[in-house]
Amino acid sequence: MPSGATADEMLLGFDRKREHRLLVVMPLFDEASKMRRQIVETMRILDQSSVDCFCPDLPGCNESPALHAKQSFSGWRDAAASAAAHVQATHVLGVRSGCLVAPRDLPGWAYEPVKPRSVLSRLARAGQISAREANQAVTANELIARGCKEGVTLAGWSFGPDLVNELAANESNTSPHHLPITQEEIGGSPLWLRAEPSFDPAQAQALAAMIVDRIDLP
């Protein structure tokens, strides 16, 4: 934790003490719920392919009791690194905005990484629509400016000013050790663009196969 203390968080793991141990970093914010089942099913396939897999809850996310409004990218990076050390991960898979906090020193993959500013802009547009439905006139840029000063709620998520400023700074933090995976390589339409959470078995098979095929490469 930022204070130097530690806290327990939930972790989904397929652990058979095998050679390859993959830490999976979920997308952040609204895309997490849309991609959760897809990621879990991909982990099941990897488990059947002799790859141990671990997906931790970052502080303030999913089942975490920590307040989302108190979180920051630097804190999430520390938490992801701590989780990687705890499970003795040999590789990492970042998914979408999860790529922004995935441990940089581990080899692995970045599945359709996204820039912080584009994440913030999308959430601010959603906040603008919500405000309009409540008969409040505010622009996406005004919501971002407010968030940078005092924090803001966007798409149901409470953001503290530290997190909004980090998103606005647009520092991607991508690692040269993480090979990019594009949606075109996976095939099919992006699940994070669908209106509701979904699952595509063919895409899960394709992603798992790509990781298994490349996991022994230097």
WOQUI-V641736 format. One record per run of one state. SS is the DSSP state (H for helix, E for strand, - for the rest). FROM is the first residue (numbers start at 0). LEN is the number of residues. If there is no record, write none. Layout:
{{SS,FROM,LEN} {SS,FROM,LEN}}
//
This chain:
{{-,0,10} {E,10,4} {-,14,6} {E,20,5} {-,25,4} {H,29,19} {-,48,3} {E,51,5} {-,56,11} {H,67,3} {-,70,2} {H,72,15} {-,87,3} {E,90,5} {H,95,5} {-,100,6} {E,106,5} {-,111,4} {H,115,18} {-,133,6} {H,139,11} {-,150,1} {E,151,3} {-,154,2} {E,156,3} {-,159,1} {H,160,9} {-,169,8} {E,177,4} {-,181,1} {H,182,4} {-,186,4} {H,190,3} {-,193,7} {H,200,14} {-,214,4}}
//
